[in-house]
Amino acid sequence: MSAPVATGLARPLSPQVPPLSRMAFAVARTVMAWETRRIERHALRRLDDHMLRDIGLPVDEARAEAQKPFWRA
């Protein structure tokens, strides 16, 4: 599963942006990706086998993805 990226955060920063701001922006982007993964994996855990098959996910792959920690892609 890939985490969707908010539209405003997907654009590259201008070279004129100060380095500290670039770092803060990178941290914010990472935290948002982690939160998205956490929410998606929690939702995946709540789906039963029938629902997983219905959306085309193999049950074993879905369970393995749901068990990953949020920081691992």
mmCIF file of the N, C-alpha and C atoms, coordinates in Angstrom:
data_MODEL
# 
_entry.id   MODEL 
# 
loop_
_atom_site.group_PDB 
_atom_site.id 
_atom_site.type_symbol 
_atom_site.label_atom_id 
_atom_site.label_alt_id 
_atom_site.label_comp_id 
_atom_site.label_asym_id 
_atom_site.label_entity_id 
_atom_site.label_seq_id 
_atom_site.pdbx_PDB_ins_code 
_atom_site.Cartn_x 
_atom_site.Cartn_y 
_atom_site.Cartn_z 
_atom_site.occupancy 
_atom_site.B_iso_or_equiv 
_atom_site.pdbx_formal_charge 
_atom_site.auth_seq_id 
_atom_site.auth_comp_id 
_atom_site.auth_asym_id 
_atom_site.auth_atom_id 
_atom_site.pdbx_PDB_model_num 
ATOM 1   N N  . MET A 1 1  ? 0.840   -1.176  0.000  1.00 0.00 ? 1  MET A N  1 
ATOM 2   C CA . MET A 1 1  ? 0.000   0.000   0.000  1.00 0.00 ? 1  MET A CA 1 
ATOM 3   C C  . MET A 1 1  ? 0.880   1.232   0.000  1.00 0.00 ? 1  MET A C  1 
ATOM 4   N N  . SER A 1 2  ? 0.534   2.164   -0.821 1.00 0.00 ? 2  SER A N  1 
ATOM 5   C CA . SER A 1 2  ? 1.279   3.411   -0.792 1.00 0.00 ? 2  SER A CA 1 
ATOM 6   C C  . SER A 1 2  ? 0.407   4.494   -0.174 1.00 0.00 ? 2  SER A C  1 
ATOM 7   N N  . ALA A 1 3  ? 1.056   5.343   0.554  1.00 0.00 ? 3  ALA A N  1 
ATOM 8   C CA . ALA A 1 3  ? 0.329   6.415   1.228  1.00 0.00 ? 3  ALA A CA 1 
ATOM 9   C C  . ALA A 1 3  ? 0.092   7.580   0.285  1.00 0.00 ? 3  ALA A C  1 
ATOM 10  N N  . PRO A 1 4  ? -1.136  8.077   0.237  1.00 0.00 ? 4  PRO A N  1 
ATOM 11  C CA . PRO A 1 4  ? -1.378  9.250   -0.596 1.00 0.00 ? 4  PRO A CA 1 
ATOM 12  C C  . PRO A 1 4  ? -0.706  10.463  0.009  1.00 0.00 ? 4  PRO A C  1 
ATOM 13  N N  . VAL A 1 5  ? -0.285  11.366  -0.845 1.00 0.00 ? 5  VAL A N  1 
ATOM 14  C CA . VAL A 1 5  ? 0.384   12.576  -0.394 1.00 0.00 ? 5  VAL A CA 1 
ATOM 15  C C  . VAL A 1 5  ? -0.545  13.751  -0.621 1.00 0.00 ? 5  VAL A C  1 
ATOM 16  N N  . ALA A 1 6  ? -0.662  14.603  0.378  1.00 0.00 ? 6  ALA A N  1 
ATOM 17  C CA . ALA A 1 6  ? -1.490  15.794  0.239  1.00 0.00 ? 6  ALA A CA 1 
ATOM 18  C C  . ALA A 1 6  ? -0.953  16.639  -0.910 1.00 0.00 ? 6  ALA A C  1 
ATOM 19  N N  . THR A 1 7  ? -1.828  17.205  -1.706 1.00 0.00 ? 7  THR A N  1 
ATOM 20  C CA . THR A 1 7  ? -1.453  17.929  -2.906 1.00 0.00 ? 7  THR A CA 1 
ATOM 21  C C  . THR A 1 7  ? -0.433  19.026  -2.641 1.00 0.00 ? 7  THR A C  1 
ATOM 22  N N  . GLY A 1 8  ? -0.632  19.834  -1.637 1.00 0.00 ? 8  GLY A N  1 
ATOM 23  C CA . GLY A 1 8  ? 0.267   20.931  -1.357 1.00 0.00 ? 8  GLY A CA 1 
ATOM 24  C C  . GLY A 1 8  ? 1.654   20.497  -0.934 1.00 0.00 ? 8  GLY A C  1 
ATOM 25  N N  . LEU A 1 9  ? 1.774   19.310  -0.396 1.00 0.00 ? 9  LEU A N  1 
ATOM 26  C CA . LEU A 1 9  ? 3.074   18.841  0.076  1.00 0.00 ? 9  LEU A CA 1 
ATOM 27  C C  . LEU A 1 9  ? 3.846   18.079  -0.994 1.00 0.00 ? 9  LEU A C  1 
ATOM 28  N N  . ALA A 1 10 ? 3.231   17.796  -2.119 1.00 0.00 ? 10 ALA A N  1 
ATOM 29  C CA . ALA A 1 10 ? 3.889   17.025  -3.162 1.00 0.00 ? 10 ALA A CA 1 
ATOM 30  C C  . ALA A 1 10 ? 4.767   17.904  -4.050 1.00 0.00 ? 10 ALA A C  1 
ATOM 31  N N  . ARG A 1 11 ? 4.507   19.193  -4.070 1.00 0.00 ? 11 ARG A N  1 
ATOM 32  C CA . ARG A 1 11 ? 5.286   20.094  -4.917 1.00 0.00 ? 11 ARG A CA 1 
ATOM 33  C C  . ARG A 1 11 ? 6.674   20.302  -4.336 1.00 0.00 ? 11 ARG A C  1 
ATOM 34  N N  . PRO A 1 12 ? 7.689   20.392  -5.219 1.00 0.00 ? 12 PRO A N  1 
ATOM 35  C CA . PRO A 1 12 ? 9.040   20.679  -4.717 1.00 0.00 ? 12 PRO A CA 1 
ATOM 36  C C  . PRO A 1 12 ? 9.132   22.108  -4.191 1.00 0.00 ? 12 PRO A C  1 
ATOM 37  N N  . LEU A 1 13 ? 9.995   22.304  -3.231 1.00 0.00 ? 13 LEU A N  1 
ATOM 38  C CA . LEU A 1 13 ? 10.179  23.637  -2.653 1.00 0.00 ? 13 LEU A CA 1 
ATOM 39  C C  . LEU A 1 13 ? 11.089  24.468  -3.544 1.00 0.00 ? 13 LEU A C  1 
ATOM 40  N N  . SER A 1 14 ? 10.876  25.740  -3.508 1.00 0.00 ? 14 SER A N  1 
ATOM 41  C CA . SER A 1 14 ? 11.709  26.684  -4.243 1.00 0.00 ? 14 SER A CA 1 
ATOM 42  C C  . SER A 1 14 ? 13.122  26.677  -3.653 1.00 0.00 ? 14 SER A C  1 
ATOM 43  N N  . PRO A 1 15 ? 14.146  26.878  -4.496 1.00 0.00 ? 15 PRO A N  1 
ATOM 44  C CA . PRO A 1 15 ? 15.517  26.932  -3.971 1.00 0.00 ? 15 PRO A CA 1 
ATOM 45  C C  . PRO A 1 15 ? 15.737  28.084  -2.994 1.00 0.00 ? 15 PRO A C  1 
ATOM 46  N N  . GLN A 1 16 ? 14.866  29.085  -3.003 1.00 0.00 ? 16 GLN A N  1 
ATOM 47  C CA . GLN A 1 16 ? 15.031  30.223  -2.108 1.00 0.00 ? 16 GLN A CA 1 
ATOM 48  C C  . GLN A 1 16 ? 14.561  29.930  -0.682 1.00 0.00 ? 16 GLN A C  1 
ATOM 49  N N  . VAL A 1 17 ? 13.929  28.793  -0.454 1.00 0.00 ? 17 VAL A N  1 
ATOM 50  C CA . VAL A 1 17 ? 13.443  28.455  0.882  1.00 0.00 ? 17 VAL A CA 1 
ATOM 51  C C  . VAL A 1 17 ? 14.646  28.161  1.782  1.00 0.00 ? 17 VAL A C  1 
ATOM 52  N N  . PRO A 1 18 ? 14.699  28.769  2.956  1.00 0.00 ? 18 PRO A N  1 
ATOM 53  C CA . PRO A 1 18 ? 15.838  28.549  3.862  1.00 0.00 ? 18 PRO A CA 1 
ATOM 54  C C  . PRO A 1 18 ? 15.980  27.075  4.263  1.00 0.00 ? 18 PRO A C  1 
ATOM 55  N N  . PRO A 1 19 ? 17.215  26.649  4.512  1.00 0.00 ? 19 PRO A N  1 
ATOM 56  C CA . PRO A 1 19 ? 17.476  25.234  4.843  1.00 0.00 ? 19 PRO A CA 1 
ATOM 57  C C  . PRO A 1 19 ? 16.681  24.734  6.052  1.00 0.00 ? 19 PRO A C  1 
ATOM 58  N N  . LEU A 1 20 ? 16.534  25.557  7.083  1.00 0.00 ? 20 LEU A N  1 
ATOM 59  C CA . LEU A 1 20 ? 15.788  25.119  8.257  1.00 0.00 ? 20 LEU A CA 1 
ATOM 60  C C  . LEU A 1 20 ? 14.314  24.883  7.909  1.00 0.00 ? 20 LEU A C  1 
ATOM 61  N N  . SER A 1 21 ? 13.762  25.728  7.057  1.00 0.00 ? 21 SER A N  1 
ATOM 62  C CA . SER A 1 21 ? 12.381  25.551  6.610  1.00 0.00 ? 21 SER A CA 1 
ATOM 63  C C  . SER A 1 21 ? 12.242  24.290  5.774  1.00 0.00 ? 21 SER A C  1 
ATOM 64  N N  . ARG A 1 22 ? 13.242  24.021  4.946  1.00 0.00 ? 22 ARG A N  1 
ATOM 65  C CA . ARG A 1 22 ? 13.224  22.790  4.142  1.00 0.00 ? 22 ARG A CA 1 
ATOM 66  C C  . ARG A 1 22 ? 13.206  21.552  5.048  1.00 0.00 ? 22 ARG A C  1 
ATOM 67  N N  . MET A 1 23 ? 14.023  21.594  6.109  1.00 0.00 ? 23 MET A N  1 
ATOM 68  C CA . MET A 1 23 ? 14.064  20.458  7.040  1.00 0.00 ? 23 MET A CA 1 
ATOM 69  C C  . MET A 1 23 ? 12.733  20.305  7.760  1.00 0.00 ? 23 MET A C  1 
ATOM 70  N N  . ALA A 1 24 ? 12.141  21.401  8.211  1.00 0.00 ? 24 ALA A N  1 
ATOM 71  C CA . ALA A 1 24 ? 10.848  21.339  8.900  1.00 0.00 ? 24 ALA A CA 1 
ATOM 72  C C  . ALA A 1 24 ? 9.777   20.784  7.966  1.00 0.00 ? 24 ALA A C  1 
ATOM 73  N N  . PHE A 1 25 ? 9.822   21.201  6.719  1.00 0.00 ? 25 PHE A N  1 
ATOM 74  C CA . PHE A 1 25 ? 8.860   20.726  5.738  1.00 0.00 ? 25 PHE A CA 1 
ATOM 75  C C  . PHE A 1 25 ? 9.034   19.219  5.506  1.00 0.00 ? 25 PHE A C  1 
ATOM 76  N N  . ALA A 1 26 ? 10.289  18.773  5.423  1.00 0.00 ? 26 ALA A N  1 
ATOM 77  C CA . ALA A 1 26 ? 10.559  17.345  5.229  1.00 0.00 ? 26 ALA A CA 1 
ATOM 78  C C  . ALA A 1 26 ? 10.056  16.529  6.419  1.00 0.00 ? 26 ALA A C  1 
ATOM 79  N N  . VAL A 1 27 ? 10.238  17.042  7.623  1.00 0.00 ? 27 VAL A N  1 
ATOM 80  C CA . VAL A 1 27 ? 9.748   16.352  8.823  1.00 0.00 ? 27 VAL A CA 1 
ATOM 81  C C  . VAL A 1 27 ? 8.227   16.278  8.792  1.00 0.00 ? 27 VAL A C  1 
ATOM 82  N N  . ALA A 1 28 ? 7.574   17.387  8.438  1.00 0.00 ? 28 ALA A N  1 
ATOM 83  C CA . ALA A 1 28 ? 6.105   17.405  8.372  1.00 0.00 ? 28 ALA A CA 1 
ATOM 84  C C  . ALA A 1 28 ? 5.600   16.411  7.332  1.00 0.00 ? 28 ALA A C  1 
ATOM 85  N N  . ARG A 1 29 ? 6.259   16.346  6.194  1.00 0.00 ? 29 ARG A N  1 
ATOM 86  C CA . ARG A 1 29 ? 5.855   15.410  5.131  1.00 0.00 ? 29 ARG A CA 1 
ATOM 87  C C  . ARG A 1 29 ? 5.997   13.967  5.618  1.00 0.00 ? 29 ARG A C  1 
ATOM 88  N N  . THR A 1 30 ? 7.075   13.666  6.324  1.00 0.00 ? 30 THR A N  1 
ATOM 89  C CA . THR A 1 30 ? 7.299   12.319  6.846  1.00 0.00 ? 30 THR A CA 1 
ATOM 90  C C  . THR A 1 30 ? 6.246   11.949  7.884  1.00 0.00 ? 30 THR A C  1 
ATOM 91  N N  . VAL A 1 31 ? 5.961   12.862  8.795  1.00 0.00 ? 31 VAL A N  1 
ATOM 92  C CA . VAL A 1 31 ? 4.954   12.598  9.829  1.00 0.00 ? 31 VAL A CA 1 
ATOM 93  C C  . VAL A 1 31 ? 3.581   12.366  9.196  1.00 0.00 ? 31 VAL A C  1 
ATOM 94  N N  . MET A 1 32 ? 3.257   13.127  8.165  1.00 0.00 ? 32 MET A N  1 
ATOM 95  C CA . MET A 1 32 ? 1.969   12.923  7.484  1.00 0.00 ? 32 MET A CA 1 
ATOM 96  C C  . MET A 1 32 ? 1.910   11.555  6.820  1.00 0.00 ? 32 MET A C  1 
ATOM 97  N N  . ALA A 1 33 ? 3.004   11.125  6.214  1.00 0.00 ? 33 ALA A N  1 
ATOM 98  C CA . ALA A 1 33 ? 3.039   9.798   5.589  1.00 0.00 ? 33 ALA A CA 1 
ATOM 99  C C  . ALA A 1 33 ? 2.869   8.708   6.647  1.00 0.00 ? 33 ALA A C  1 
ATOM 100 N N  . TRP A 1 34 ? 3.544   8.874   7.787  1.00 0.00 ? 34 TRP A N  1 
ATOM 101 C CA . TRP A 1 34 ? 3.404   7.904   8.873  1.00 0.00 ? 34 TRP A CA 1 
ATOM 102 C C  . TRP A 1 34 ? 1.970   7.821   9.364  1.00 0.00 ? 34 TRP A C  1 
ATOM 103 N N  . GLU A 1 35 ? 1.345   8.978   9.551  1.00 0.00 ? 35 GLU A N  1 
ATOM 104 C CA . GLU A 1 35 ? -0.040  9.004   10.050 1.00 0.00 ? 35 GLU A CA 1 
ATOM 105 C C  . GLU A 1 35 ? -0.985  8.346   9.052  1.00 0.00 ? 35 GLU A C  1 
ATOM 106 N N  . THR A 1 36 ? -0.770  8.607   7.781  1.00 0.00 ? 36 THR A N  1 
ATOM 107 C CA . THR A 1 36 ? -1.608  7.985   6.751  1.00 0.00 ? 36 THR A CA 1 
ATOM 108 C C  . THR A 1 36 ? -1.453  6.473   6.780  1.00 0.00 ? 36 THR A C  1 
ATOM 109 N N  . ARG A 1 37 ? -0.205  5.990   6.877  1.00 0.00 ? 37 ARG A N  1 
ATOM 110 C CA . ARG A 1 37 ? 0.019   4.540   6.961  1.00 0.00 ? 37 ARG A CA 1 
ATOM 111 C C  . ARG A 1 37 ? -0.638  3.947   8.190  1.00 0.00 ? 37 ARG A C  1 
ATOM 112 N N  . ARG A 1 38 ? -0.515  4.632   9.330  1.00 0.00 ? 38 ARG A N  1 
ATOM 113 C CA . ARG A 1 38 ? -1.113  4.128   10.575 1.00 0.00 ? 38 ARG A CA 1 
ATOM 114 C C  . ARG A 1 38 ? -2.620  3.973   10.423 1.00 0.00 ? 38 ARG A C  1 
ATOM 115 N N  . ILE A 1 39 ? -3.276  4.975   9.859  1.00 0.00 ? 39 ILE A N  1 
ATOM 116 C CA . ILE A 1 39 ? -4.729  4.943   9.677  1.00 0.00 ? 39 ILE A CA 1 
ATOM 117 C C  . ILE A 1 39 ? -5.122  3.839   8.700  1.00 0.00 ? 39 ILE A C  1 
ATOM 118 N N  . GLU A 1 40 ? -4.405  3.742   7.568  1.00 0.00 ? 40 GLU A N  1 
ATOM 119 C CA . GLU A 1 40 ? -4.740  2.731   6.567  1.00 0.00 ? 40 GLU A CA 1 
ATOM 120 C C  . GLU A 1 40 ? -4.541  1.315   7.102  1.00 0.00 ? 40 GLU A C  1 
ATOM 121 N N  . ARG A 1 41 ? -3.460  1.107   7.847  1.00 0.00 ? 41 ARG A N  1 
ATOM 122 C CA . ARG A 1 41 ? -3.204  -0.236  8.374  1.00 0.00 ? 41 ARG A CA 1 
ATOM 123 C C  . ARG A 1 41 ? -4.196  -0.606  9.470  1.00 0.00 ? 41 ARG A C  1 
ATOM 124 N N  . HIS A 1 42 ? -4.618  0.378   10.227 1.00 0.00 ? 42 HIS A N  1 
ATOM 125 C CA . HIS A 1 42 ? -5.646  0.114   11.233 1.00 0.00 ? 42 HIS A CA 1 
ATOM 126 C C  . HIS A 1 42 ? -6.954  -0.282  10.543 1.00 0.00 ? 42 HIS A C  1 
ATOM 127 N N  . ALA A 1 43 ? -7.314  0.424   9.479  1.00 0.00 ? 43 ALA A N  1 
ATOM 128 C CA . ALA A 1 43 ? -8.540  0.097   8.733  1.00 0.00 ? 43 ALA A CA 1 
ATOM 129 C C  . ALA A 1 43 ? -8.418  -1.284  8.097  1.00 0.00 ? 43 ALA A C  1 
ATOM 130 N N  . LEU A 1 44 ? -7.251  -1.620  7.598  1.00 0.00 ? 44 LEU A N  1 
ATOM 131 C CA . LEU A 1 44 ? -7.031  -2.925  6.981  1.00 0.00 ? 44 LEU A CA 1 
ATOM 132 C C  . LEU A 1 44 ? -7.219  -4.050  7.998  1.00 0.00 ? 44 LEU A C  1 
ATOM 133 N N  . ARG A 1 45 ? -6.776  -3.820  9.232  1.00 0.00 ? 45 ARG A N  1 
ATOM 134 C CA . ARG A 1 45 ? -6.945  -4.821  10.298 1.00 0.00 ? 45 ARG A CA 1 
ATOM 135 C C  . ARG A 1 45 ? -8.409  -5.113  10.591 1.00 0.00 ? 45 ARG A C  1 
ATOM 136 N N  . ARG A 1 46 ? -9.259  -4.121  10.392 1.00 0.00 ? 46 ARG A N  1 
ATOM 137 C CA . ARG A 1 46 ? -10.682 -4.287  10.726 1.00 0.00 ? 46 ARG A CA 1 
ATOM 138 C C  . ARG A 1 46 ? -11.473 -5.021  9.645  1.00 0.00 ? 46 ARG A C  1 
ATOM 139 N N  . LEU A 1 47 ? -10.893 -5.194  8.451  1.00 0.00 ? 47 LEU A N  1 
ATOM 140 C CA . LEU A 1 47 ? -11.617 -5.879  7.371  1.00 0.00 ? 47 LEU A CA 1 
ATOM 141 C C  . LEU A 1 47 ? -11.571 -7.385  7.571  1.00 0.00 ? 47 LEU A C  1 
ATOM 142 N N  . ASP A 1 48 ? -12.709 -8.042  7.353  1.00 0.00 ? 48 ASP A N  1 
ATOM 143 C CA . ASP A 1 48 ? -12.717 -9.503  7.463  1.00 0.00 ? 48 ASP A CA 1 
ATOM 144 C C  . ASP A 1 48 ? -12.267 -10.114 6.131  1.00 0.00 ? 48 ASP A C  1 
ATOM 145 N N  . ASP A 1 49 ? -12.107 -11.438 6.112  1.00 0.00 ? 49 ASP A N  1 
ATOM 146 C CA . ASP A 1 49 ? -11.599 -12.127 4.927  1.00 0.00 ? 49 ASP A CA 1 
ATOM 147 C C  . ASP A 1 49 ? -12.468 -11.880 3.702  1.00 0.00 ? 49 ASP A C  1 
ATOM 148 N N  . HIS A 1 50 ? -13.773 -11.892 3.874  1.00 0.00 ? 50 HIS A N  1 
ATOM 149 C CA . HIS A 1 50 ? -14.693 -11.664 2.757  1.00 0.00 ? 50 HIS A CA 1 
ATOM 150 C C  . HIS A 1 50 ? -14.488 -10.269 2.166  1.00 0.00 ? 50 HIS A C  1 
ATOM 151 N N  . MET A 1 51 ? -14.363 -9.265  3.012  1.00 0.00 ? 51 MET A N  1 
ATOM 152 C CA . MET A 1 51 ? -14.164 -7.898  2.522  1.00 0.00 ? 51 MET A CA 1 
ATOM 153 C C  . MET A 1 51 ? -12.832 -7.762  1.784  1.00 0.00 ? 51 MET A C  1 
ATOM 154 N N  . LEU A 1 52 ? -11.789 -8.403  2.315  1.00 0.00 ? 52 LEU A N  1 
ATOM 155 C CA . LEU A 1 52 ? -10.482 -8.343  1.651  1.00 0.00 ? 52 LEU A CA 1 
ATOM 156 C C  . LEU A 1 52 ? -10.540 -8.974  0.267  1.00 0.00 ? 52 LEU A C  1 
ATOM 157 N N  . ARG A 1 53 ? -11.179 -10.134 0.161  1.00 0.00 ? 53 ARG A N  1 
ATOM 158 C CA . ARG A 1 53 ? -11.316 -10.774 -1.150 1.00 0.00 ? 53 ARG A CA 1 
ATOM 159 C C  . ARG A 1 53 ? -12.150 -9.901  -2.078 1.00 0.00 ? 53 ARG A C  1 
ATOM 160 N N  . ASP A 1 54 ? -13.164 -9.255  -1.536 1.00 0.00 ? 54 ASP A N  1 
ATOM 161 C CA . ASP A 1 54 ? -14.048 -8.407  -2.332 1.00 0.00 ? 54 ASP A CA 1 
ATOM 162 C C  . ASP A 1 54 ? -13.297 -7.238  -2.961 1.00 0.00 ? 54 ASP A C  1 
ATOM 163 N N  . ILE A 1 55 ? -12.321 -6.694  -2.265 1.00 0.00 ? 55 ILE A N  1 
ATOM 164 C CA . ILE A 1 55 ? -11.555 -5.577  -2.820 1.00 0.00 ? 55 ILE A CA 1 
ATOM 165 C C  . ILE A 1 55 ? -10.291 -6.053  -3.532 1.00 0.00 ? 55 ILE A C  1 
ATOM 166 N N  . GLY A 1 56 ? -10.114 -7.363  -3.622 1.00 0.00 ? 56 GLY A N  1 
ATOM 167 C CA . GLY A 1 56 ? -9.020  -7.925  -4.405 1.00 0.00 ? 56 GLY A CA 1 
ATOM 168 C C  . GLY A 1 56 ? -7.686  -8.027  -3.704 1.00 0.00 ? 56 GLY A C  1 
ATOM 169 N N  . LEU A 1 57 ? -7.690  -8.030  -2.385 1.00 0.00 ? 57 LEU A N  1 
ATOM 170 C CA . LEU A 1 57 ? -6.444  -8.193  -1.635 1.00 0.00 ? 57 LEU A CA 1 
ATOM 171 C C  . LEU A 1 57 ? -6.360  -9.614  -1.088 1.00 0.00 ? 57 LEU A C  1 
ATOM 172 N N  . PRO A 1 58 ? -5.245  -10.298 -1.354 1.00 0.00 ? 58 PRO A N  1 
ATOM 173 C CA . PRO A 1 58 ? -5.070  -11.617 -0.736 1.00 0.00 ? 58 PRO A CA 1 
ATOM 174 C C  . PRO A 1 58 ? -5.013  -11.453 0.789  1.00 0.00 ? 58 PRO A C  1 
ATOM 175 N N  . VAL A 1 59 ? -5.701  -12.317 1.486  1.00 0.00 ? 59 VAL A N  1 
ATOM 176 C CA . VAL A 1 59 ? -5.831  -12.215 2.936  1.00 0.00 ? 59 VAL A CA 1 
ATOM 177 C C  . VAL A 1 59 ? -4.465  -12.222 3.623  1.00 0.00 ? 59 VAL A C  1 
ATOM 178 N N  . ASP A 1 60 ? -3.576  -13.120 3.212  1.00 0.00 ? 60 ASP A N  1 
ATOM 179 C CA . ASP A 1 60 ? -2.264  -13.203 3.867  1.00 0.00 ? 60 ASP A CA 1 
ATOM 180 C C  . ASP A 1 60 ? -1.438  -11.934 3.634  1.00 0.00 ? 60 ASP A C  1 
ATOM 181 N N  . GLU A 1 61 ? -1.506  -11.357 2.430  1.00 0.00 ? 61 GLU A N  1 
ATOM 182 C CA . GLU A 1 61 ? -0.773  -10.120 2.164  1.00 0.00 ? 61 GLU A CA 1 
ATOM 183 C C  . GLU A 1 61 ? -1.352  -8.953  2.959  1.00 0.00 ? 61 GLU A C  1 
ATOM 184 N N  . ALA A 1 62 ? -2.667  -8.895  3.053  1.00 0.00 ? 62 ALA A N  1 
ATOM 185 C CA . ALA A 1 62 ? -3.312  -7.820  3.808  1.00 0.00 ? 62 ALA A CA 1 
ATOM 186 C C  . ALA A 1 62 ? -2.955  -7.909  5.286  1.00 0.00 ? 62 ALA A C  1 
ATOM 187 N N  . ARG A 1 63 ? -2.952  -9.107  5.829  1.00 0.00 ? 63 ARG A N  1 
ATOM 188 C CA . ARG A 1 63 ? -2.604  -9.285  7.244  1.00 0.00 ? 63 ARG A CA 1 
ATOM 189 C C  . ARG A 1 63 ? -1.145  -8.896  7.496  1.00 0.00 ? 63 ARG A C  1 
ATOM 190 N N  . ALA A 1 64 ? -0.259  -9.275  6.565  1.00 0.00 ? 64 ALA A N  1 
ATOM 191 C CA . ALA A 1 64 ? 1.159   -8.921  6.712  1.00 0.00 ? 64 ALA A CA 1 
ATOM 192 C C  . ALA A 1 64 ? 1.341   -7.405  6.655  1.00 0.00 ? 64 ALA A C  1 
ATOM 193 N N  . GLU A 1 65 ? 0.645   -6.746  5.741  1.00 0.00 ? 65 GLU A N  1 
ATOM 194 C CA . GLU A 1 65 ? 0.729   -5.285  5.636  1.00 0.00 ? 65 GLU A CA 1 
ATOM 195 C C  . GLU A 1 65 ? 0.186   -4.618  6.894  1.00 0.00 ? 65 GLU A C  1 
ATOM 196 N N  . ALA A 1 66 ? -0.901  -5.130  7.420  1.00 0.00 ? 66 ALA A N  1 
ATOM 197 C CA . ALA A 1 66 ? -1.523  -4.534  8.604  1.00 0.00 ? 66 ALA A CA 1 
ATOM 198 C C  . ALA A 1 66 ? -0.642  -4.671  9.840  1.00 0.00 ? 66 ALA A C  1 
ATOM 199 N N  . GLN A 1 67 ? 0.232   -5.660  9.866  1.00 0.00 ? 67 GLN A N  1 
ATOM 200 C CA . GLN A 1 67 ? 1.089   -5.871  11.038 1.00 0.00 ? 67 GLN A CA 1 
ATOM 201 C C  . GLN A 1 67 ? 2.357   -5.017  11.007 1.00 0.00 ? 67 GLN A C  1 
ATOM 202 N N  . LYS A 1 68 ? 2.660   -4.391  9.873  1.00 0.00 ? 68 LYS A N  1 
ATOM 203 C CA . LYS A 1 68 ? 3.871   -3.575  9.777  1.00 0.00 ? 68 LYS A CA 1 
ATOM 204 C C  . LYS A 1 68 ? 3.740   -2.342  10.677 1.00 0.00 ? 68 LYS A C  1 
ATOM 205 N N  . PRO A 1 69 ? 4.838   -1.888  11.257 1.00 0.00 ? 69 PRO A N  1 
ATOM 206 C CA . PRO A 1 69 ? 4.793   -0.639  12.005 1.00 0.00 ? 69 PRO A CA 1 
ATOM 207 C C  . PRO A 1 69 ? 4.618   0.539   11.037 1.00 0.00 ? 69 PRO A C  1 
ATOM 208 N N  . PHE A 1 70 ? 4.080   1.637   11.531 1.00 0.00 ? 70 PHE A N  1 
ATOM 209 C CA . PHE A 1 70 ? 3.752   2.778   10.676 1.00 0.00 ? 70 PHE A CA 1 
ATOM 210 C C  . PHE A 1 70 ? 4.963   3.359   9.968  1.00 0.00 ? 70 PHE A C  1 
ATOM 211 N N  . TRP A 1 71 ? 6.144   3.229   10.534 1.00 0.00 ? 71 TRP A N  1 
ATOM 212 C CA . TRP A 1 71 ? 7.312   3.869   9.934  1.00 0.00 ? 71 TRP A CA 1 
ATOM 213 C C  . TRP A 1 71 ? 7.905   3.052   8.783  1.00 0.00 ? 71 TRP A C  1 
ATOM 214 N N  . ARG A 1 72 ? 7.460   1.802   8.625  1.00 0.00 ? 72 ARG A N  1 
ATOM 215 C CA . ARG A 1 72 ? 7.989   0.972   7.552  1.00 0.00 ? 72 ARG A CA 1 
ATOM 216 C C  . ARG A 1 72 ? 7.066   1.046   6.336  1.00 0.00 ? 72 ARG A C  1 
ATOM 217 N N  . ALA A 1 73 ? 7.645   1.372   5.187  1.00 0.00 ? 73 ALA A N  1 
ATOM 218 C CA . ALA A 1 73 ? 6.859   1.484   3.953  1.00 0.00 ? 73 ALA A CA 1 
ATOM 219 C C  . ALA A 1 73 ? 6.515   0.130   3.385  1.00 0.00 ? 73 ALA A C  1 
# 
